[in-house]
Structure formats: C-alpha cells, structure tokens
Amino acid sequence: MTVRRVVPNIQSESVEESREFYGLLGFEEVMNHGWIMTLASRSNPAAQASFMSSDRTAPVIPDMSVEVEDVDAAYAAMRESGAEIVHPLQDEEWGVRRFFVRDPNGRVVNVLGHR
C-alpha cells in the first residue's frame, strides 16, 4: 500500500481566523469548498492541514485524511480486516474517491484517492 500524504482535519467554525493564524507559520490556502479549506506550507506543499465546518456527503467530520495510491485496494483490505466502515466507498463530485473507517482509537479516517 502506497501512502501519498496524511492531512489532519480540524473541526472549525473559525476558517478565516485559521487561515490568518496558520498563514503566520507559512501556510497558504490551496483548496476551499466552503465547508472544507486546506492550507499547505509554501516551502513544503505536502505539509497540509484541513479545517472543516461539516462534511458535505458524510455523517461525521473525519479526524484525518490519508491519500493512498489505490483506494479500492485499501477499502478491500479494511473490509476484509473487519474494520468499521463509517462511510462507504464512493466517488465525490470534487474529484476524489473515498471512504471513512474507524481506527482502533476510535478516530475516523478519510481514506481517499484522486480520480
């Protein structure tokens, strides 16, 4: 399994303030869908954090996102292991294929791949 990036997801109603605060540390906005905004480091674009007020198509806000090379293989592995699937595998209109799974600590992980 190849991991491309890991992004913490922070539940927030203070998106503008978060952009300004993390901007002081060298982050800039790289994506904003209104309900989720992602900031990335100017010097290291793989260093990212997302701020979410809700999730547009899922019942919960995930604690972190893990982008993998093959999301279908990751989904099959998680189902086979008996892990709790919180949100089923599906294609999203913003260009990702994803599912949510609960880790052993009770945290919800958004596992995704770009289409």
SULMO-V197122 format. One record per residue. N is the residue number from 1. PHI is phi in whole degrees, 0 to 359 (999 if undefined). PSI is psi in whole degrees, -180 to 180 (999 if undefined). Layout:
N,PHI,PSI / N,PHI,PSI
This chain:
1,999,129 / 2,255,123 / 3,265,129 / 4,266,-36 / 5,193,160 / 6,231,131 / 7,230,122 / 8,290,141 / 9,250,122 / 10,249,119 / 11,292,128 / 12,207,140 / 13,252,7 / 14,240,57 / 15,296,-48 / 16,301,-45 / 17,295,-37 / 18,294,-42 / 19,301,-45 / 20,294,-47 / 21,300,-53 / 22,287,-20 / 23,298,-33 / 24,295,-21 / 25,263,4 / 26,100,12 / 27,268,151 / 28,223,154 / 29,292,129 / 30,241,-13 / 31,203,141 / 32,208,113 / 33,255,12 / 34,91,-46 / 35,259,-15 / 36,219,135 / 37,232,133 / 38,246,134 / 39,249,145 / 40,227,153 / 41,292,137 / 42,295,-36 / 43,271,-20 / 44,217,86 / 45,302,-19 / 46,284,-16 / 47,276,109 / 48,223,160 / 49,214,141 / 50,247,147 / 51,237,124 / 52,233,133 / 53,269,-24 / 54,194,-179 / 55,239,128 / 56,298,-36 / 57,236,1 / 58,242,159 / 59,282,-14 / 60,221,162 / 61,270,123 / 62,288,154 / 63,281,-30 / 64,205,160 / 65,241,137 / 66,236,115 / 67,272,126 / 68,241,163 / 69,289,-38 / 70,229,92 / 71,293,-31 / 72,293,-40 / 73,293,-39 / 74,296,-42 / 75,297,-45 / 76,299,-43 / 77,296,-42 / 78,293,-43 / 79,297,-44 / 80,297,-33 / 81,285,-15 / 82,89,7 / 83,298,151 / 84,284,117 / 85,274,118 / 86,271,-32 / 87,216,126 / 88,291,160 / 89,298,127 / 90,201,157 / 91,274,135 / 92,253,150 / 93,296,-19 / 94,268,14 / 95,98,13 / 96,240,157 / 97,246,129 / 98,207,165 / 99,209,161 / 100,247,141 / 101,224,147 / 102,268,130 / 103,276,174 / 104,298,-16 / 105,267,1 / 106,88,2 / 107,279,144 / 108,264,127 / 109,248,126 / 110,272,110 / 111,258,125 / 112,219,162 / 113,218,145 / 114,279,139 / 115,275,999
